[in-house]
Amino acid sequence: MGRAHSNAYHQVGRFFDLKRLPVAKLICGRNREALDQMASQWGWEETAVDWRAAIDRKDIDIVDIATPNGLHAEIALAAAQAGKIVLCEKPLAISLDEARKMAAAVAGRPNGVWFNYRRIPAVSFAKELIEEGRVGTPYHYRATYVNQSGADPKRRTGWKLERRLAGAGVIGDLLSHVADLALWLNAPIRQLCAMSHTFVEGREIEDAAAVLVRFSNGSMGTLEATKFGVGVQNRNTFEIHGSNGMLAYNMEDMNRLVYVDARVPKRMQGPAYLPVTGPDQPYAANFWRPGHPIGYEHTFIATLGDFLGALEQGTPFHADFEDGLRVQEVLDAVERSAASGAWVTL
């Protein structure tokens, strides 16, 4: 994430028309050797082994948190107290209580959460089509985030395997993305029932989770995340079925959106595989000429570009800490339901 964010800070002015461009002033990390190499490679002016070095400096306006999850709250609260603009990686926190305190601390000031998958042009285009009524009344929303990153029983180290630093396993790491897109594309979640499982004995965190969902708009859904999807490197998908049609997306085919229009005669119905590379589609004016695909790094550039643009114009930016809090409420409900085996009402 440090590399992804650093690249965005250096590239954003090349793709977005902004009056003020960010300066990569100070990067903090715990390993001095790795930190110095990172700063040299990614163009940071200064380094520090303690994040507190950034808090009281008058020449630093934005504090961007890309640390292990367990440090998000402490850094965000200190930065907010110092009057900084705060950006934070997902999940916002390791507990609902922390997330509430963080959202309250930044209230009234610009802030943002790096739910970068909202800025995939095909996903943004899906949002536009939904708002145009092309799906109609939603019936089903199903989504998965599957990879095989946890399926190595020999892997015993790393902060993502420690509950005190990660807060959770796949629920915080992958299901947070799934939940954010479900809330953004479909509707608030009213009830859910979840199960989770740890495949490697002795691990502190869960390796997989599956959730049944009732949304506030009357639709029903399933959300699933696993790091034991052997054979899959990084598959992030959603499907929405409604009275007027269907939308489907798979990040493994990043620049394509599938759409079915149920309003045309049945003999004409079938999937349209829409290449979302412009023109007249999200971010077509920012990146390459129509027909030229973008990649993972552009989602961070677009997130930062939209944030800085909103900052200049004094308009709201999403996803913000309130959006992150809504996701945290879902993650908290998933953990409680998985522990009890019961439906949880949000």
C-alpha positions, -999 to +999 in steps of 0.1 A: +000+000+000+029+023+006+040+018-030+005+021-044-001+054-025+033+068-033+027+062-070-006+080-068+009+111-052+035+113-079+011+105-108-021+123-099-011+156-114-004+139-147-039+126-151-061+151-131-063+189-136-055+201-101-046+236-089-024+222-061-003+191-063+008+170-033+044+170-022+058+137-009+074+153+022+078+126+049+074+088+049+074+068+082+082+032+088+097+009+114+126-006+094+152+020+088+170+002+059+138-006+041+124+029+048+155+046+032+152+024+002+115+031-001+121+069+001+148+068-025+129+047-050+096+066-045+107+101-042+100+110-005+120+139+008+124+128+044+120+097+066+112+089+102+109+057+122+082+071+144+049+082+128+045+109+155+072+129+136+045+139+111+019+151+136+032+184+149+049+196+117+033+227+102+045+219+067+025+186+066-012+190+057-022+154+050-015+123+070-021+092+050-023+060+071-012+028+054+000+009+085-012-024+100-048-020+110-042-019+147-024+014+144-051+032+123-070+046+152-041+059+173-026+077+143-059+090+130-070+104+163-036+122+169-036+136+133-072+148+136-063+165+170-035+183+152-059+196+126-045+174+097-065+161+068-066+123+073-067+095+047-068+059+059-065+025+043-093+000+048-106-014+071-110+018+090-103+002+124-100-031+142-132-025+162-165-007+159-157+014+189-125+026+173-142+034+140-168+055+158-142+075+176-122+080+143-153+092+124-162+116+152-126+130+153-125+140+117-161+153+114-162+186+097-128+182+081-118+166+048-111+129+051-112+097+031-108+059+031-089+042+003-118+020-010-101+022-043-122-004-061-150+022-063-127+039-088-124+010-112-141+025-143-163-005-149-174-004-112-181+033-114-200+027-147-221+000-129-230+026-103-241+050-131-262+023-148-279+014-115-288+050-108-302+053-143-326+025-135-312-001-159-313-028-132-347-017-119-358-030-085-330-051-072-337-088-063-303-103-057-268-090-049-240-116-047-204-109-043-171-128-037-135-119-030-114-150-035-076-156-035-052-182-023-029-160-003-036-179+030-034-214+017+002-220+029+002-238+063+038-229+067+031-192+068+031-183+105+045-148+105+033-114+093+011-088+110-020-099+090-019-131+110-018-114+144-052-104+158-039-075+178-025-059+146-050-071+120-082-071+141-095-099+120-085-120+091-103-122+058-132-103+073-112-071+076-089-077+047-111-088+018-147-087+031-143-050+038-141-044+001-170-066-006-191-049+020-182-014+008-193-021-028-225-038-016-234-008+004-224+016-024-239-002-053-270-017-037-283-006-003-277-006+035-277-040+051-304-046+076-298-083+087-271-109+082-261-143+092-225-154+089-201-182+094-163-181+094-136-207+095-098-210+102-083-238+081-048-237+096-047-249+132-032-223+156-039-192+135-054-164+154-075-151+126-102-165+102-093-177+067-128-176+052-162-161+057-196-164+041-226-142+048-263-143+040-277-107+038-311-089+038-308-054+023-330-024+032-343-022-004-358-057-001-332-076-020-313-106-007-277-114-011-246-134-003-211-121+004-181-144+006-144-139+011-116-165+014-079-167+013-081-204+006-095-201-030-068-224-043-063-218-080-074-182-079-049-153-075-073-124-069-110-126-080-133-098-069-168-102-083-204-089-079-237-096-097-269-076-094-302-090-107-332-067-109-365-062-126-350-044-156-318-064-160-285-077-146-250-064-141-219-085-134-183-077-128-151-097-123-118-078-115-099-106-133-114-090-164-108-055-151-120-033-179-152-051-188-187-050-174-215-075-183-250-061-188-283-078-197-313-057-206-344-076-195-367-050-211-360-060-247-378-090-263-367-123-248-353-134-281-330-104-280-319-108-244-283-119-237-251-106-221-235-075-235-198-075-227-191-038-224-155-027-226-153+002-201-124+020-217-142+051-229-154+072-245-182+087-224-174+064-195-159+070-161-123+083-161-121+081-199-110+118-199-083+112-173-064+082-186-057+067-220-075+070-254-106+048-259-099+011-261-067+012-240-072-006-207-060+007-173-046-013-144-047-016-106-025+014-099-049+038-117-076+031-091-054+047-065-046+076-088-083+082-094-092+079-057-066+106-049-076+127-079-112+127-068-102+135-033-080+164-042-106+177-066-132+176-039-108+194-016-104+222-041-141+226-048-152+222-012-175+193-021-180+160-002-157+130-010-167+094-007-157+069+007-151+090+038-147+079+075-185+078+078-186+053+049-158+034+066-178+033+098-208+018+079-185-009+066-171-015+101-207-019+114-212-047+088-178-064+097-187-062+134-221-078+127-204-105+107-180-114+135-208-114+161-230-136+139-202-160+131-195-164+168-231-169+178-245-186+147-275-163+149-290-136+126-278-101+136-298-069+129-279-038+121 
